Amino acid sequence: MNINKRWFVIFASFLLLKSVSLLSAHQTDNDDPIAIKVSWNSHDYNLHTIPSLQLVTNPLVSRQFSPVSKQIFANLKQLNAEYARYAVWFPYPKLAVAELDPPSGSLQCGNVGEDSFIHLSCERNGGVISQIDFASFGTSAGACGQMKQGVCHATDSLSVVQRICVGQKRCDIPATNDIFGDPCVGTLKRLLVQIQCNPPQNNTYWDFTYIDPMLEDFLAATDGHSRIISFSTQPSWLFQLDTPHIYPDNATHVDWAYPVGTKFVDDSMQALGDYYGRLVAWYTRAGFIDEYGLKHNSGYLYNWDYTEIFNEIEGEHQMSIEYYTRAYDAVIQGIRRHTNNYDMKYVGMALEAHNEFAYYKYFLNHSNHAPDIPIDMISYHFYAIGTSRVDPLSYELLFPQLDNFTVEVEQIEQIRKNLSPQTRTTIDELGVILPDDNNPNAPLFPLIYWNAAAALYAYSWGKLSRQGIDVIGHSQLVGYPHLPDLQLEPQYPSVALLNWTTGEGTAKYWTSKLLIDTVDIDNDQAVVTQTTDVGDRNIFSQAFVRKDARRWVLIVNKRYANVGVTIANCTGGQMQIINEASGFGPPTLVALTSDQITLSAFAVAVVHMPPTGKSS
């Protein structure tokens, strides 16, 4: 089914759900509207929490593969977000790792899958390919210097490669049946080649072909704003492995198994630090000197505020906090070694699991770090997990999960304040994941889901702002279901902020923009806000007063139902509301002619109070 037909199915499902919701969506248990009571002169807490988002690299983001890349970055720019996180994540290794193969030593090798090309070169220092040590098209395997034939092997592999490559400065060999014949019909094959150069040379395999364009576009779209750059994926060859990991030859093919290994080959972790040092130098110091002394020039002289070190450390490489802390220090030392930049700030941990209080206690203890290593910011993640993809009533269960997380945040904050009070906090992945999200055959969710997930983010920002968290990052700008026209496997469609077919904003996107445009952490303070909603079962509300006396109220409907509320003296003000009716567009602006407001299912609203008069 093509993309447009998929959206027709979603729209048809939406119409069906809408007709059902007219019957099932109802006023809350109490027929009287919920009264939101604001004490405008009673200070509650100072507002420090910046609404932000993350962008995770994937093919739909890249202008090299995506028909909507331009619109994606235009929408990112329109957000004007501070502390946007750019996560260079592992599922697409060629989009995430700048040195996928280890430095060659004196051996030069290639290893590609069927229907791809091996590119071999001895042209450095004017050399030529003098000898083929190994060549096999079939099921051979092994690292460079340790290649062995498999059961399936094209017998003329060596002679074919010799004919194409010997005496050449470089050669490109297609790994196809047309060139080598088909030694095992129906079996996926690979081409492995090992050569010698005359004179001998050492090669490195730094390649920024797919990494540069996306980072260029991200930095352009966020220019003038603070950014967090997370080169979260380490080359697999840095880890101790029994056999080398074979990554996809196609840059748009997914590899969920890329994060292999738990311990680094180099226990001093200097090689790890050097990889990150050279990587950051490529973008901030116009280039770097590689492992064999060759200068690689980029011309880039970018600046960004924070570099985040790794992602979900306890999951992706099962690192203990002690081991990770050593790696964190080594990466900072490597960046300083290659860039001489001591002003860069750093974000640590990016934890995925919950109640890992021992991690925070160890990492935030400065005595566990090398001298002169900063702990500028910590990060961790939260996703509410859905129980159904298609039942809107089940989306109400997302909100209590955030309530439980808030209790955990309180404990983390106590640890941070005790051990390292100057360290800031970003919850840089916060969102919803529906079940079977990466299953290509999973049903697509109804459009009301976008409103439920948007409401969860607004609720999270409002609740966590009370804890003084510095940044809450909405996850994530771009995800998608199976897109057969683009040959893309699913990438967490329920987490997306943008429509994957057009690049337009969903309710999630417009909620982020509403908060970014409204919140002023330098001038807003929260005031005491109470409601008649018993147990806060139906809505969340929080009022704020600006230094210039402007007043606004955030209201979130947590129900798949219509909810009526009242705010005294809001008549004459305006309301920006994101709901089903606003669809893929910006908030609807409503002039308030009554103190009573009706919020449709999972609506998010900001009420701007009229400038005259104050209530107490």
Residue pairs with C-beta under 8 A, 6 or more apart in sequence:
1 9
1 484
2 484
2 485
3 483
3 485
3 500
3 501
4 501
6 444
6 481
7 501
9 444
10 444
10 445
10 446
10 447
11 447
13 390
13 444
13 446
14 446
14 447
14 448
17 392
17 446
17 447
17 448
18 580
21 392
21 448
21 560
21 601
24 393
24 560
25 560
25 561
25 562
25 600
25 601
26 561
26 562
27 561
27 562
27 563
27 564
28 34
28 538
28 559
28 561
28 563
28 564
30 532
32 532
32 564
33 564
33 565
33 566
33 596
34 531
34 532
34 533
34 538
34 539
34 563
34 564
34 565
34 566
35 531
35 532
35 565
35 566
35 568
36 529
36 530
36 531
36 539
36 541
36 543
36 553
36 555
36 565
36 566
36 567
37 529
37 530
37 531
37 532
37 568
38 527
38 528
38 529
38 543
38 551
38 553
38 567
38 568
38 615
39 527
39 528
39 529
39 530
39 616
40 527
40 543
40 545
40 551
40 614
40 615
40 616
41 527
41 614
41 616
42 527
42 528
42 616
43 525
43 526
43 527
43 528
44 525
44 526
44 527
44 528
44 529
45 465
45 466
45 468
45 525
45 526
46 468
46 525
46 526
47 465
47 519
47 521
47 524
47 525
47 526
47 544
48 465
48 468
48 469
48 470
48 521
49 461
49 464
49 465
49 468
49 469
49 470
49 471
49 472
49 519
49 521
50 82
50 83
50 470
50 471
50 472
50 519
50 521
51 81
51 461
51 472
51 474
51 512
51 515
51 516
51 519
52 81
52 82
52 83
52 84
52 85
52 426
52 428
52 471
52 472
52 473
52 474
52 512
52 516
53 79
53 81
53 84
53 85
53 473
53 474
53 475
53 476
53 477
53 497
53 512
54 84
54 85
54 86
54 87
54 428
54 429
54 473
54 474
54 475
54 476
54 477
55 61
55 76
55 84
55 85
55 86
55 87
55 218
55 476
55 477
55 478
56 87
56 89
56 475
56 476
56 477
56 478
56 479
57 86
57 87
57 88
57 89
57 92
57 95
57 96
57 214
58 89
58 91
58 92
58 95
58 478
58 479
58 480
58 491
59 65
59 66
59 92
59 95
59 251
59 252
59 486
59 488
60 66
60 68
60 69
60 72
60 478
60 480
60 483
60 486
60 488
60 491
60 500
61 69
61 72
61 214
61 217
61 477
61 478
62 69
62 95
62 210
62 213
62 214
63 69
63 70
63 213
63 214
63 217
64 210
64 213
64 251
65 251
65 252
65 486
66 72
66 486
67 486
68 498
68 500
68 501
68 502
68 503
69 217
69 503
70 503
71 498
71 502
71 503
71 504
72 477
72 478
72 498
72 503
73 217
73 218
73 220
73 221
74 221
74 503
75 477
75 498
75 503
75 504
75 505
75 509
76 84
76 218
76 221
76 222
76 477
77 220
77 221
77 222
78 513
79 509
79 512
79 513
79 516
80 225
80 516
80 517
81 222
81 225
81 512
81 516
82 225
82 226
82 471
83 225
83 226
83 227
83 228
83 305
83 306
83 426
83 428
83 470
83 471
83 473
84 218
84 222
84 225
84 227
84 228
84 473
85 227
85 228
85 230
85 308
85 426
85 428
85 429
85 473
86 215
86 218
86 227
86 228
86 229
86 230
87 230
87 232
87 308
87 311
87 476
88 95
88 96
88 211
88 215
88 229
88 230
88 231
88 232
88 233
89 96
89 232
89 233
89 311
90 96
90 97
90 232
90 233
90 255
90 258
90 259
90 316
91 254
91 255
91 256
91 258
91 491
92 251
92 252
92 253
92 254
92 255
93 100
93 233
93 247
93 248
93 255
93 258
94 100
94 207
94 209
94 210
94 247
94 248
94 250
94 251
95 210
95 211
95 214
95 251
96 211
96 232
96 233
97 233
97 234
97 235
98 206
98 207
98 208
98 211
98 279
98 282
99 204
99 205
99 206
99 207
99 235
99 275
100 205
100 207
100 235
100 247
101 205
101 237
102 144
102 205
102 235
102 237
103 202
103 203
103 204
103 205
103 290
103 291
103 292
104 144
104 202
104 203
104 204
104 205
105 144
105 145
105 202
106 196
106 200
106 201
106 202
107 133
107 144
107 145
107 194
107 196
108 120
108 121
108 122
108 144
108 194
108 195
108 196
108 197
108 201
108 203
109 144
109 145
109 147
109 192
109 193
109 194
109 195
110 118
110 119
110 120
110 173
110 191
110 192
110 193
111 118
111 190
111 191
111 192
111 193
111 246
112 118
112 175
112 190
112 191
112 249
113 175
113 188
113 189
113 190
113 246
113 248
113 249
114 175
114 176
114 177
114 188
114 189
114 190
114 191
115 174
115 175
115 176
116 174
116 175
116 191
116 249
116 250
117 172
117 173
117 174
117 175
118 172
118 173
118 175
118 191
118 193
119 170
119 171
119 172
120 129
120 165
120 170
120 171
120 172
120 173
120 193
120 195
121 169
121 170
121 203
122 128
122 129
122 130
122 169
122 170
122 195
122 197
122 198
122 201
123 169
123 170
124 201
124 203
124 294
125 199
125 201
126 169
127 169
127 197
127 198
127 199
127 200
127 201
128 167
128 168
128 169
128 197
128 198
129 165
129 166
129 167
129 168
129 169
129 170
129 171
129 195
129 196
129 197
130 166
130 167
130 195
130 196
130 197
130 198
131 166
131 195
131 196
131 198
132 158
132 161
132 162
132 165
132 166
132 193
132 194
132 195
132 196
133 194
133 195
133 196
134 147
134 158
134 192
134 193
134 194
135 157
135 158
135 160
135 161
135 162
135 191
135 192
135 193
135 194
136 147
136 149
136 150
136 153
136 154
136 157
136 158
136 191
136 192
137 153
137 154
137 157
137 160
137 175
137 179
137 180
137 183
137 189
137 190
137 191
138 149
138 150
138 151
138 152
138 153
138 154
138 157
138 183
138 184
138 189
138 190
139 150
139 151
139 152
139 153
139 184
139 187
139 189
139 190
140 147
140 148
140 149
140 150
140 153
140 190
140 192
141 147
141 148
141 150
141 190
141 192
141 243
142 148
142 192
142 243
142 244
143 243
143 244
144 194
145 194
147 192
147 194
151 184
152 183
152 184
152 187
152 189
153 183
154 160
154 180
154 181
154 182
154 183
155 183
156 180
156 181
157 180
157 191
160 173
160 179
160 180
161 173
161 193
164 171
164 173
165 171
165 173
165 193
165 195
173 179
173 191
173 193
175 189
175 190
175 191
180 191
183 189
190 246
202 291
202 292
203 292
204 290
204 291
204 292
204 294
206 278
206 290
206 296
208 282
208 298
210 251
212 298
215 229
215 283
218 227
219 227
219 302
219 304
226 304
226 305
226 306
227 304
227 305
227 306
228 304
228 305
228 306
228 307
228 308
228 347
228 426
228 428
229 304
229 306
229 307
229 308
230 307
230 308
230 310
230 311
230 347
230 350
231 276
231 279
231 280
231 307
232 308
232 310
232 311
232 316
232 350
233 258
233 259
233 311
234 272
234 275
234 310
234 317
235 275
236 244
236 245
236 247
236 258
236 259
236 260
236 261
237 244
237 245
237 265
238 261
238 264
238 265
238 266
238 271
238 272
238 275
239 260
239 261
239 262
239 263
239 264
239 265
239 317
240 261
240 262
240 263
240 264
240 265
241 260
241 261
245 257
245 258
245 260
247 255
247 258
248 254
248 255
252 486
252 487
252 488
253 489
254 489
254 491
259 316
259 317
261 317
262 317
262 318
262 319
263 323
264 271
264 272
264 327
265 271
266 272
268 330
269 326
269 327
269 330
270 330
270 334
272 327
272 330
272 331
272 334
273 330
273 331
273 332
273 333
273 334
273 335
273 337
274 291
274 334
274 337
274 338
275 334
276 309
276 331
276 334
276 335
277 288
277 334
277 335
277 336
277 337
277 338
277 339
278 288
278 289
278 290
278 296
278 338
280 307
280 335
280 338
280 339
280 341
280 344
281 287
281 288
281 335
281 338
281 339
282 288
282 296
282 298
282 300
283 298
283 300
283 302
284 300
284 301
284 302
284 303
284 339
284 341
285 301
285 338
285 339
285 341
286 297
286 298
286 299
286 300
286 301
287 295
287 296
287 297
287 298
287 299
287 300
288 295
288 296
288 338
289 295
289 296
290 296
305 345
306 344
306 345
306 346
306 347
306 376
306 377
307 335
307 344
307 345
307 346
307 347
308 346
308 347
308 348
308 350
308 379
308 428
309 327
309 328
309 331
309 332
309 346
309 347
309 348
310 316
310 317
310 319
310 324
310 327
310 328
310 349
310 350
311 350
312 350
312 351
312 352
312 381
313 319
313 324
313 349
313 350
313 351
314 351
314 352
314 353
314 356
314 359
315 352
315 353
319 327
321 358
321 359
321 362
321 363
322 362
322 368
324 349
324 363
325 362
325 363
325 368
325 369
328 346
328 348
328 363
328 369
328 373
329 369
329 370
329 373
332 346
332 373
332 374
333 370
333 373
335 341
335 344
336 342
345 374
345 376
345 377
346 374
346 375
346 376
346 377
347 376
347 377
347 378
347 379
347 426
347 428
348 363
348 375
348 377
348 378
348 379
349 359
349 360
349 363
349 378
349 379
349 380
350 379
350 380
350 381
350 428
350 429
351 359
351 379
351 380
351 381
352 380
352 381
354 405
354 408
355 408
357 411
357 412
357 415
360 378
360 412
360 415
360 416
360 419
361 415
361 419
362 368
363 375
363 378
364 375
364 378
364 415
364 416
364 419
364 420
364 423
365 419
365 420
366 375
366 419
366 420
369 375
375 420
375 423
376 423
376 424
377 423
377 424
377 425
377 426
377 470
378 416
378 423
378 424
378 425
378 426
379 425
379 426
379 427
379 428
380 412
380 427
381 427
381 428
381 429
381 430
381 475
382 402
382 405
382 427
382 429
382 430
382 460
383 429
383 430
383 431
383 432
383 433
383 475
383 495
384 398
384 399
384 401
384 402
384 431
384 432
384 433
384 456
385 401
385 432
385 433
385 435
386 394
386 395
386 397
386 398
386 432
386 433
386 434
386 435
386 494
387 394
387 397
387 435
388 394
388 434
388 435
389 434
389 435
389 436
389 442
389 443
389 444
389 445
389 494
390 443
390 445
390 446
392 446
392 448
392 449
392 452
392 560
392 601
393 560
395 448
395 449
395 452
395 453
395 560
395 602
396 452
396 558
396 559
396 560
398 432
398 452
398 453
398 456
399 455
399 456
399 459
399 558
402 456
402 459
402 460
402 463
403 463
406 463
406 464
406 467
409 427
409 464
409 467
409 469
410 467
412 425
413 425
413 467
413 468
413 469
416 423
416 425
424 470
424 471
425 469
425 470
425 471
426 469
426 470
426 471
426 472
426 473
427 464
427 469
427 471
427 472
427 473
428 471
428 473
428 475
429 473
429 475
429 476
430 457
430 460
430 472
430 473
430 474
430 475
431 453
431 456
431 457
431 474
431 475
431 476
431 495
431 508
432 452
432 453
432 456
432 494
432 495
433 492
433 494
433 495
434 445
434 449
434 494
435 442
436 442
437 490
437 492
437 493
437 494
437 495
438 489
438 490
438 491
438 492
439 490
440 481
440 482
440 489
440 490
441 482
442 481
442 490
444 481
444 493
445 494
447 580
447 583
448 560
448 580
448 601
448 602
449 494
450 506
450 507
450 508
451 507
451 578
451 579
451 580
451 601
451 602
451 603
451 604
452 560
452 601
452 602
453 494
453 507
453 508
454 506
454 507
454 508
454 510
454 511
454 578
454 602
454 604
455 511
455 556
455 557
455 558
455 602
455 603
455 604
457 472
457 474
457 508
457 511
457 512
458 511
458 515
458 540
458 554
458 556
458 604
459 540
459 556
459 558
460 472
461 472
461 515
462 540
462 542
462 554
462 556
463 540
464 472
465 472
465 526
465 542
466 526
474 497
474 508
474 511
474 512
475 495
476 492
476 495
476 496
476 497
477 496
477 497
477 498
477 509
478 491
478 496
478 497
478 498
478 500
479 491
479 492
479 493
479 494
479 495
479 496
479 500
480 488
480 490
480 491
480 493
480 496
480 500
481 490
481 493
481 500
482 488
482 489
482 490
483 500
493 500
496 506
496 508
497 505
497 506
497 508
497 509
497 512
498 504
498 505
498 506
498 509
499 505
499 506
499 584
502 584
504 584
505 513
505 584
505 585
505 586
506 584
507 578
507 579
507 582
507 583
507 584
507 604
510 578
510 582
510 585
510 586
510 587
511 578
511 604
513 586
514 576
514 578
514 587
514 604
514 606
515 554
518 552
518 554
518 576
518 606
520 546
523 546
523 547
523 548
524 544
524 545
524 546
525 544
525 545
526 542
526 543
526 544
527 543
527 544
527 545
529 541
529 542
529 543
529 553
531 539
531 541
531 565
533 539
537 558
537 559
538 557
538 558
538 559
538 561
538 563
539 555
539 556
539 557
539 558
539 559
539 563
539 565
539 599
540 554
540 555
540 556
540 558
541 553
541 554
541 555
541 556
541 565
542 553
542 554
543 551
543 552
543 553
543 554
544 551
544 552
544 553
544 554
545 551
546 552
549 611
550 608
550 609
550 611
551 608
551 609
551 614
552 606
552 607
552 608
552 609
553 567
553 570
553 606
553 607
553 609
554 604
554 605
554 606
555 565
555 597
555 599
555 603
555 604
555 605
555 606
555 607
556 603
556 604
556 605
557 563
557 599
557 600
557 601
557 602
557 603
557 604
558 602
559 601
559 602
560 601
560 602
561 601
562 598
562 599
562 600
562 601
563 598
563 599
564 596
564 597
564 598
564 599
565 596
565 597
565 599
566 595
566 596
566 597
567 595
567 597
567 607
567 609
568 595
568 615
569 595
569 609
569 610
569 613
569 615
570 592
570 595
570 597
570 607
570 609
570 610
571 592
571 593
571 594
571 595
571 610
572 592
572 610
572 612
573 592
573 607
573 608
573 609
573 610
574 589
574 590
574 591
574 592
574 607
574 608
575 589
575 590
575 592
575 597
575 605
575 606
575 607
575 608
576 587
576 588
576 589
576 590
576 605
576 606
576 608
577 587
577 588
577 590
577 599
577 603
577 604
577 605
577 606
578 587
578 588
578 603
578 604
578 605
579 588
579 599
579 600
579 601
579 602
579 603
579 604
580 600
580 601
581 588
581 600
582 588
587 606
592 607
597 605
597 607
599 605
